[in-house]
Structures are given as structure tokens and as C-alpha cells.
């Protein structure tokens, strides 16, 4: 029995060890994964994005405005372990645009910057590009009473010395120039006529049905003036203006009035200033011609007011009568003619301090004192004439040499059997000679 006791002890130990082993094997048996849903580590779960939420733009380096990529981090699954989390694929880099992204709504697009208003180029640009239209030149506008102004290249035009080059068509030396001018039938002209006179002044001004006379010459020259009035069919003179009471400007009053009645005599010197003036006043009373004084700076108008005559004089007691005689500025629209009576250089210098130089500007000048002397330089610069009319014969007096030196064209009034005629529509001067009628 004692011999069996060790065997039984060993068997008991073996049985106990087997049982223990069976328990241990049961505990250590590998567990088969159940079909509990877990995230597949290789396939990330779909990402749910916020619906249509606009993202404001951001300004990238360099100042370029561009929208942010509308991305979100991937959702974390329940089975993910910190140690098992794969390297994040991350939000795609800004430079990679392969990942589809939501397009921002148009409202998120920044408004375009306001276009700045164009700046006016400077003067140097204007002359090259002409991007800004220049100030319109003062070209005469079409007018129911105007002429169709021909191109200056097709006609003989006297040279200009004014800011707006005046167009003076010389029909005396180029009669064919009129072929290129087509006046309208209803054109309204201002006419200025000179008789065939020398060493005396007389000029006839006609506008519409009004007839005015500037001076009336001396007795011999007045006879020539009467011949012109009759040739032109003039039957009345509304006004006679006297520049100063010397015989070669007022001595022809009686001869003129007996041929063509004078409606009014206008003077600017005292009635007893000269013997010629006294005689004229006596005759005016006998012939019942009204006598009126006109003042320094006074303006008279003709017709509808388009034509004006402005009178001014030095009114200087230190000067003689010639240099105090009246200037007459005749203006019709854009065209001007300055009558200077017998004002020599001292009077020309004095008048510069009495009137605005703009009042002296004219395209045509009735040259002072029949062409005896040159002009005072500052006076010439103020007038800047393009043509001079000389109430004389062809002479070599100093005034003629002066005009040649200044290269100013001139025309004498005393020619053979022809009157000097200037006329304008207010934009173009025409100069011609009209033959006197045979007896």
C-alpha cells in the first residue's frame, strides 16, 4: 500500500496539472474578431462639409486676392487608436489644386476696384496724341448773312499780323480770286467807299439802308466825293462825322450837302475852334442841318446793332489839333477797321494812355495824315494792321517807306478813274476798285 501511495500521488498531480492546463488553454485561446463594424484603416470615412457656407477671400502674399480652399479635417472614427492613427494626409497644399473644392458663391467674389477717372494729359501730350480736343478756334460760324469762306490756299490773301488771321481778299491784284468765293444772295455786307481823293479824307459807310460819312474833304475833293455818291445812287446821308475842323476834312460840307442832303452833322471840337469850323456852323444853320457833339469813347451803331463806330481822341491840351483829332474804330462782327484822321506820332503815343490797346486792334488801318510819317512803334504793335489805306496819290512820303519796312500791304485812294471799295460780311474783307461811270 505504501508502494502505491507515490504512484497515486503522481497520478493525482498529473490529473491536477491536466485540469489546470485545460483551464489555461481555454483562457489563452485566441479570440476571433466579431463582425462589429470598425473603420477600415485604409479607407477614410467620407467627410461631411458645411453646405454652401461662403468663405471670405484672403489676400495671398504678393497682394493677389484669391479664395481660401474650403476644406475640413477628416472625421475621427471610434476604432481609431492614437498609436494606429496613420500620418495625416493633411489639407492639400495651397499650391495643389487637384482636390475638388467647393466653388465660392459669386457673392463672395470681391467687387472690382473702381476705375479711376482718366486724367487730362498735359499740354505736351495734347500736341502729339490730341487725346483731349483743343479749344475750338474762333472760326466764324455759319451765318444766314455770311459768305462761304474759301480756303486761303486757293485765293490771294494778304498776310496776317493778328491772333486770328484776318482774311482779306485782294481783288485789285487778283480779280480771279472772286471765282472761288460764293456769296449768298441774302448776305448782309458792310460797305466802305473812298472817292478818288488825295491829301484829304472822306469815307462813305453803308450798312443796310443807313448811309454815314466820315469827313467830307476840302472843296475840290468834295466834288469828287459827290461824283462817287451819284454813281452809287446815294440820295441821302444820315450822319456826317467830322474828325477835326481842318479844311481837308470839313471844307466840303456845303458842296456835299447841296448834292446829297445831310441829316445830321456831328463834331467833337468847339464851334469856333477854326475858321473852317465857323464857316461850317454858319452854313449848317442856313441849311438847317442839326449839329450834335459826340464825346470821347462814344459808340454809335448801325442797323440791327451789328455795326458799331467807336470814337476816341487824346484830348491833350499840349498837342495840336491834328494830334487831338478823333480816331474811329469801325467794327462789324469779327472784322475791324481803324480810321486815324491826321493823328501823327505824338497823338498816337498819347492815345495809348487813354484807351485799352484792344480798342486799337484792327485788320485794316486808314493810315494817318495821308501817309506823311511813320507810326509810333507801340501804336503799330497795338494795331498790327494787315492792310493800310492811304488817302493820297502814289508818293514817297515817310509813311510809305515805313509800311514797306514793316511789310504791310497798302493801297492808295487816288488812282485813275476808279473808286476804292472795301466790303465785308463780318468775317472776310474784300478789296476792289470800281470804275467811275462816264458822264
MOMO-V136967 format. One record per pair of residues at least 12 apart in sequence whose ideal C-beta (glycine too) atoms are under 10 Angstrom apart, sorted by the first residue. I is the first residue (numbers start at 1). J is the second residue. Records with the same first field share a line. If there is no record, write none. Layout:
I->J ; J
This chain:
36->78 ; 79
37->77 ; 78 ; 79
38->77 ; 78 ; 79 ; 80
39->75 ; 76 ; 77 ; 78 ; 79 ; 80
40->77 ; 79
41->77 ; 79 ; 80 ; 81 ; 84 ; 85 ; 86
42->86
44->74 ; 75 ; 77 ; 86 ; 89
45->74 ; 75 ; 76 ; 77 ; 80
46->74 ; 75
47->71 ; 72 ; 73 ; 74 ; 75
48->72 ; 75
49->70 ; 71 ; 72 ; 101 ; 102
50->70 ; 72 ; 102
51->102
52->102 ; 104 ; 105
53->70 ; 102 ; 104 ; 105
54->67 ; 70 ; 102 ; 104 ; 105 ; 106 ; 107 ; 108 ; 109
55->67 ; 68 ; 69 ; 70 ; 71 ; 101 ; 102 ; 104 ; 105 ; 108
56->68 ; 104 ; 108 ; 110
57->104 ; 108 ; 109 ; 110
58->94
59->110
60->94
65->109 ; 110
66->94 ; 110
67->101 ; 102 ; 103 ; 104 ; 108 ; 109 ; 110
68->94 ; 101 ; 104 ; 108
69->91 ; 92 ; 93 ; 94 ; 96 ; 97 ; 99 ; 101 ; 102
70->101 ; 102 ; 103 ; 104
71->90 ; 91 ; 92 ; 99 ; 101 ; 102
72->91
73->88 ; 90 ; 91
74->88 ; 89 ; 90 ; 91
118->131 ; 132
120->132
137->164
138->163 ; 164 ; 334
139->164 ; 334 ; 427
140->164 ; 167 ; 333 ; 334 ; 335 ; 425 ; 426 ; 427 ; 428
141->427
143->184 ; 187 ; 188 ; 333 ; 425 ; 426 ; 427
144->184 ; 186 ; 187 ; 188
145->184 ; 186 ; 187 ; 188 ; 189 ; 304 ; 306 ; 333 ; 425 ; 426 ; 427
146->183 ; 184 ; 187 ; 188 ; 333 ; 425 ; 426 ; 427 ; 428
147->167 ; 169 ; 181 ; 182 ; 183 ; 184 ; 187 ; 189 ; 424 ; 425 ; 426 ; 427 ; 428 ; 430
148->180 ; 181 ; 182 ; 183 ; 184 ; 187 ; 425 ; 428
149->167 ; 169 ; 181 ; 182 ; 425 ; 427 ; 428
150->167 ; 169 ; 177 ; 178 ; 179 ; 180 ; 181 ; 182 ; 428
151->180
152->165 ; 167 ; 169
154->177 ; 179 ; 180 ; 181
155->167 ; 168 ; 169 ; 170 ; 171 ; 174 ; 176 ; 177 ; 178 ; 179 ; 180 ; 181 ; 428
156->168 ; 169 ; 170 ; 171 ; 172 ; 173 ; 174 ; 175 ; 176 ; 177
157->169 ; 170 ; 174 ; 177 ; 386 ; 428 ; 429
158->170 ; 173 ; 363 ; 364 ; 385 ; 386 ; 387 ; 408 ; 409 ; 429 ; 431
159->386 ; 387 ; 407 ; 408 ; 409
160->363 ; 384 ; 386 ; 387
161->361 ; 363 ; 380 ; 381 ; 383 ; 384 ; 385 ; 386 ; 387 ; 406 ; 407 ; 408
162->336 ; 361 ; 362 ; 363 ; 383 ; 384 ; 385 ; 386
163->361 ; 384
164->334 ; 363
165->363 ; 386
166->334 ; 335 ; 336 ; 362 ; 363 ; 364 ; 385 ; 386 ; 387 ; 424 ; 427 ; 428 ; 429
167->334 ; 335 ; 363 ; 386 ; 424 ; 427 ; 428 ; 429 ; 430
168->335 ; 363 ; 364 ; 386 ; 387 ; 409 ; 422 ; 424 ; 428 ; 429 ; 430 ; 431
169->181 ; 424 ; 428 ; 429 ; 430 ; 431 ; 432
170->387 ; 409 ; 411 ; 429 ; 430 ; 431 ; 432
171->421 ; 430 ; 431 ; 432 ; 433
172->411 ; 415 ; 418 ; 420 ; 421 ; 431 ; 432 ; 433
173->409 ; 411 ; 431
175->432 ; 433
177->430 ; 432
178->430 ; 432
181->428 ; 430
183->423 ; 425 ; 428 ; 430
184->425
187->423 ; 425 ; 426
188->207 ; 208 ; 303 ; 304 ; 306 ; 307 ; 332 ; 333 ; 425 ; 426
189->206 ; 207 ; 208 ; 332 ; 423 ; 424 ; 425 ; 426 ; 430
190->205 ; 206 ; 207 ; 208 ; 302 ; 303 ; 306 ; 307 ; 330 ; 331 ; 332 ; 333 ; 335 ; 337 ; 422 ; 423 ; 424 ; 425 ; 426 ; 429
191->204 ; 205 ; 206 ; 207 ; 211 ; 232 ; 421 ; 422 ; 423 ; 424 ; 430
192->204 ; 205 ; 206 ; 207 ; 214 ; 330 ; 332 ; 337 ; 339 ; 364 ; 366 ; 389 ; 420 ; 421 ; 422 ; 423 ; 424 ; 429 ; 431
193->205 ; 206 ; 213 ; 225 ; 228 ; 229 ; 231 ; 232 ; 234 ; 413 ; 419 ; 420 ; 421 ; 422 ; 423 ; 434
194->225 ; 228 ; 366 ; 389 ; 390 ; 391 ; 411 ; 412 ; 413 ; 414 ; 415 ; 419 ; 420 ; 421 ; 422 ; 433
195->216 ; 217 ; 221 ; 222 ; 223 ; 224 ; 225 ; 226 ; 227 ; 228 ; 229 ; 231 ; 391 ; 413 ; 414 ; 419 ; 420 ; 436
196->221 ; 224 ; 225 ; 227 ; 228 ; 393 ; 412 ; 413 ; 414 ; 415 ; 416 ; 417 ; 418 ; 419 ; 420 ; 433 ; 436
197->215 ; 217 ; 218 ; 220 ; 221 ; 222 ; 223 ; 224 ; 225 ; 228 ; 248 ; 252 ; 370 ; 391 ; 392 ; 393 ; 413 ; 414 ; 419 ; 420
198->217 ; 220 ; 221 ; 224 ; 248 ; 370 ; 390 ; 391 ; 392 ; 393 ; 394 ; 395 ; 412 ; 413 ; 414 ; 415
199->217 ; 218 ; 220 ; 221 ; 248 ; 369 ; 370 ; 371 ; 372 ; 391 ; 392 ; 393 ; 395 ; 414
200->215 ; 216 ; 217 ; 218 ; 219 ; 220 ; 221 ; 222 ; 224 ; 225 ; 246 ; 247 ; 248 ; 249 ; 251 ; 252 ; 370 ; 391 ; 392 ; 413 ; 414
201->214 ; 215 ; 216 ; 217 ; 218 ; 221 ; 242 ; 243 ; 244 ; 246 ; 248 ; 249 ; 250 ; 325 ; 339 ; 340 ; 341 ; 342 ; 366 ; 369 ; 370 ; 391 ; 413
202->214 ; 215 ; 216 ; 217 ; 218 ; 221 ; 222 ; 224 ; 225 ; 228 ; 229 ; 240 ; 248 ; 249 ; 252 ; 256 ; 391 ; 413
203->215 ; 216 ; 217 ; 225 ; 241 ; 328 ; 330 ; 337 ; 339 ; 366 ; 389 ; 391 ; 413 ; 420 ; 422
204->216 ; 225 ; 228 ; 229 ; 232 ; 234 ; 237 ; 419 ; 421
205->238 ; 239 ; 241 ; 302 ; 307 ; 309 ; 328 ; 330 ; 332 ; 337 ; 339 ; 422
206->232 ; 234 ; 302 ; 307 ; 423
207->301 ; 302 ; 303 ; 304 ; 306 ; 307 ; 330 ; 332
208->302 ; 303 ; 304 ; 306 ; 307
209->236 ; 238 ; 302 ; 303
210->236 ; 237 ; 238 ; 239 ; 301 ; 302 ; 303 ; 307
211->229 ; 232 ; 234 ; 235 ; 236 ; 237 ; 238 ; 239 ; 240 ; 260 ; 262 ; 263 ; 302
212->237 ; 238 ; 239 ; 240 ; 241 ; 263 ; 264 ; 266 ; 300 ; 302 ; 307 ; 309 ; 330
213->225 ; 229 ; 234 ; 237 ; 238 ; 239 ; 240 ; 241 ; 242 ; 252 ; 256 ; 260 ; 262 ; 265
214->239 ; 240 ; 241 ; 242 ; 243 ; 249 ; 309 ; 326 ; 328 ; 330 ; 339 ; 341 ; 366
215->240 ; 241 ; 242 ; 243 ; 244 ; 246 ; 248 ; 249 ; 250 ; 251 ; 252 ; 253 ; 325 ; 326 ; 328 ; 339 ; 341 ; 342 ; 391
216->237 ; 240 ; 241 ; 242 ; 248 ; 249 ; 250 ; 251 ; 252 ; 253 ; 254 ; 255 ; 256 ; 257 ; 262 ; 265 ; 280
217->247 ; 248 ; 249 ; 250 ; 251 ; 252 ; 253 ; 255 ; 256 ; 391
218->246 ; 247 ; 248 ; 249 ; 250 ; 251 ; 252 ; 255 ; 276
219->247 ; 248 ; 251 ; 252 ; 253 ; 254 ; 255 ; 256
220->248 ; 251 ; 252 ; 255
221->248 ; 249 ; 251 ; 252 ; 255 ; 391 ; 414
222->250 ; 251 ; 252 ; 253 ; 254 ; 255 ; 256 ; 257 ; 258 ; 259
223->252 ; 255 ; 256 ; 259
224->252 ; 413 ; 414 ; 419 ; 436
225->252 ; 255 ; 256 ; 259 ; 260
226->252 ; 255 ; 256 ; 257 ; 258 ; 259 ; 260
227->259 ; 419 ; 436 ; 437 ; 439
228->419 ; 420 ; 421 ; 434 ; 436 ; 437
229->256 ; 259 ; 260
230->259 ; 260 ; 436 ; 437
231->419 ; 434 ; 435 ; 436 ; 437 ; 438
232->419 ; 421 ; 434 ; 437
234->259 ; 260
235->259 ; 260 ; 261
236->260 ; 261 ; 262 ; 263
237->256 ; 257 ; 259 ; 260 ; 261 ; 262 ; 263 ; 264 ; 265
238->261 ; 262 ; 263 ; 264 ; 302
239->262 ; 263 ; 264 ; 265 ; 266 ; 290 ; 292 ; 294 ; 300 ; 302 ; 309
240->253 ; 256 ; 257 ; 262 ; 263 ; 264 ; 265 ; 266 ; 267 ; 284 ; 289
241->264 ; 265 ; 266 ; 267 ; 268 ; 292 ; 294 ; 300 ; 309 ; 311 ; 326 ; 328 ; 339
242->265 ; 266 ; 267 ; 268 ; 269 ; 276 ; 277 ; 280 ; 291 ; 294 ; 325 ; 326 ; 341
243->267 ; 268 ; 269 ; 311 ; 313 ; 322 ; 324 ; 325 ; 326 ; 327 ; 328 ; 339 ; 340 ; 341 ; 342 ; 343
244->267 ; 268 ; 269 ; 273 ; 274 ; 276 ; 277 ; 313 ; 320 ; 321 ; 322 ; 323 ; 324 ; 325 ; 326 ; 341 ; 342 ; 343
245->267 ; 268 ; 269 ; 270 ; 271 ; 272 ; 273 ; 274 ; 275 ; 276 ; 277 ; 278 ; 279 ; 280 ; 281 ; 321 ; 325
246->269 ; 273 ; 274 ; 276 ; 277 ; 321 ; 322 ; 325 ; 341 ; 342
247->274 ; 275 ; 276 ; 277 ; 279 ; 280
248->276 ; 342 ; 370 ; 391
249->276 ; 325 ; 341 ; 342
250->265 ; 267 ; 269 ; 274 ; 276 ; 277 ; 279 ; 280
251->275 ; 276 ; 279 ; 280
252->280
253->265 ; 276 ; 279 ; 280 ; 281 ; 283 ; 284 ; 287 ; 289
254->279 ; 280 ; 282 ; 283 ; 284 ; 286 ; 287
257->283 ; 284 ; 287 ; 289
258->283 ; 287
261->287 ; 289
262->284 ; 287 ; 289 ; 290
263->289 ; 290
264->284 ; 289 ; 290 ; 291 ; 292
265->280 ; 281 ; 283 ; 284 ; 287 ; 289 ; 290 ; 291 ; 292
266->290 ; 291 ; 292 ; 293 ; 294 ; 298 ; 300 ; 311 ; 326
267->280 ; 281 ; 284 ; 291 ; 292 ; 293 ; 294 ; 326
268->293 ; 294 ; 295 ; 296 ; 298 ; 311 ; 312 ; 313 ; 315 ; 324 ; 325 ; 326
269->293 ; 313 ; 321 ; 324 ; 325 ; 326
270->293
271->284 ; 291 ; 293
273->321
274->321
294->309 ; 311 ; 326
295->311 ; 312 ; 313 ; 315
296->311 ; 312 ; 313 ; 314 ; 315 ; 326 ; 327 ; 354 ; 355
297->310 ; 311 ; 312 ; 313 ; 354 ; 355 ; 359
298->310 ; 311 ; 312 ; 326
299->311 ; 312 ; 329 ; 331
300->328
301->331
302->330 ; 332
303->332
306->331 ; 332 ; 333 ; 426
307->330 ; 331 ; 332 ; 333 ; 424 ; 426
308->329 ; 330 ; 331 ; 332 ; 336
309->328 ; 329 ; 330 ; 331 ; 339
310->327 ; 328 ; 329 ; 330 ; 331 ; 336 ; 338 ; 355 ; 359
311->326 ; 327 ; 328 ; 329 ; 339
312->326 ; 327 ; 328 ; 329 ; 351 ; 354 ; 355 ; 356 ; 359 ; 360
313->325 ; 326 ; 327 ; 328 ; 341 ; 343 ; 347 ; 350 ; 351 ; 354 ; 355
314->326 ; 327 ; 343 ; 346 ; 347 ; 348 ; 349 ; 350 ; 351 ; 352 ; 353 ; 354 ; 355
315->350 ; 351 ; 354
316->346 ; 347 ; 350 ; 351 ; 353 ; 354
318->346 ; 350
319->343 ; 344 ; 346 ; 347 ; 349 ; 350
320->342 ; 344 ; 346 ; 347
321->341 ; 342 ; 347
322->341 ; 342 ; 343 ; 344 ; 346 ; 347 ; 368 ; 369 ; 372
323->341 ; 342 ; 343 ; 344 ; 345 ; 346 ; 347 ; 348 ; 349 ; 350 ; 351 ; 368 ; 369
324->341 ; 342 ; 343 ; 346 ; 347 ; 350 ; 351
325->339 ; 340 ; 341 ; 342 ; 343 ; 344 ; 347 ; 368 ; 369
326->339 ; 340 ; 341 ; 343
327->339 ; 340 ; 341 ; 343 ; 347 ; 348 ; 351 ; 354 ; 355 ; 359 ; 360 ; 366 ; 368
328->340 ; 341 ; 366
329->355 ; 359 ; 360 ; 361 ; 362
330->362 ; 364 ; 366 ; 422 ; 424
331->359 ; 361 ; 362 ; 426
332->423 ; 424 ; 425 ; 426 ; 427 ; 429
333->424 ; 425 ; 426 ; 427
334->363 ; 424 ; 425 ; 426 ; 427 ; 428
335->362 ; 363 ; 364 ; 422 ; 424 ; 425 ; 426 ; 427 ; 428 ; 429
336->359 ; 360 ; 361 ; 362 ; 363 ; 364 ; 365 ; 383 ; 385 ; 424 ; 429
337->362 ; 363 ; 364 ; 365 ; 366 ; 385 ; 387 ; 389 ; 422 ; 424 ; 429
338->359 ; 360 ; 361 ; 362 ; 363 ; 364 ; 365 ; 366 ; 367 ; 368 ; 382 ; 383 ; 385
339->362 ; 364 ; 365 ; 366 ; 367 ; 368 ; 389 ; 391
340->360 ; 362 ; 365 ; 366 ; 367 ; 368 ; 369 ; 375 ; 379 ; 383 ; 388
341->366 ; 368 ; 369
342->368 ; 369 ; 370 ; 372
343->368 ; 369 ; 375 ; 376 ; 379
344->368 ; 369 ; 372 ; 373 ; 374 ; 375 ; 376 ; 399
345->368 ; 369 ; 373 ; 374 ; 375 ; 376 ; 377 ; 379
346->376
347->368 ; 369 ; 376 ; 379
348->360 ; 368 ; 373 ; 375 ; 376 ; 377 ; 378 ; 379 ; 380 ; 382 ; 383
349->376 ; 377 ; 378 ; 379
350->376 ; 379
351->376 ; 379 ; 382
352->376 ; 378 ; 379 ; 381 ; 382
355->382
356->382
357->378 ; 379 ; 381 ; 382 ; 383
358->382
359->382
360->379 ; 380 ; 381 ; 382 ; 383 ; 384 ; 385
361->382 ; 383 ; 384 ; 385
362->382 ; 383 ; 384 ; 385 ; 386 ; 387
363->383 ; 384 ; 385 ; 386 ; 387 ; 424 ; 429
364->383 ; 385 ; 386 ; 387 ; 388 ; 389 ; 411 ; 422 ; 424 ; 429 ; 431
365->380 ; 383 ; 384 ; 385 ; 386 ; 387 ; 388 ; 389 ; 390 ; 403 ; 408 ; 410
366->385 ; 388 ; 389 ; 390 ; 391 ; 413
367->385 ; 387 ; 388 ; 389 ; 390 ; 391 ; 392 ; 399 ; 400 ; 402 ; 403 ; 408 ; 410 ; 411 ; 412
368->388 ; 390 ; 391 ; 399
369->390 ; 391 ; 392 ; 397 ; 399
370->390 ; 391 ; 392 ; 393 ; 395 ; 397 ; 399 ; 412 ; 413 ; 414
371->388 ; 389 ; 390 ; 391 ; 392 ; 393 ; 394 ; 395 ; 396 ; 397 ; 398 ; 399 ; 400 ; 401 ; 402 ; 403 ; 410 ; 412
372->390 ; 392 ; 395 ; 397 ; 398 ; 399 ; 400
373->397 ; 398 ; 399 ; 402
374->397 ; 398 ; 399 ; 400 ; 401 ; 402 ; 403 ; 405 ; 406
375->388 ; 399 ; 402 ; 403 ; 406 ; 408
377->406
380->402 ; 403 ; 406 ; 408
383->408
384->406 ; 408
385->403 ; 406 ; 408 ; 409 ; 410
386->408 ; 409 ; 429
387->403 ; 408 ; 409 ; 410 ; 411 ; 422 ; 429 ; 431
388->400 ; 402 ; 403 ; 406 ; 408 ; 409 ; 410 ; 411 ; 412
389->410 ; 411 ; 412 ; 413 ; 420 ; 422 ; 431
390->403 ; 410 ; 411 ; 412 ; 413 ; 414
391->412 ; 413 ; 414 ; 420
392->412 ; 413 ; 414
393->412 ; 413 ; 414 ; 415
394->412 ; 414 ; 415
395->412 ; 414
400->412
409->431
411->431 ; 433
413->433
415->433
416->433 ; 435 ; 436
417->433 ; 435 ; 436 ; 437 ; 438
418->432 ; 433 ; 434 ; 435 ; 436
419->432 ; 433 ; 434 ; 435 ; 436
420->432 ; 433 ; 434
421->433 ; 434
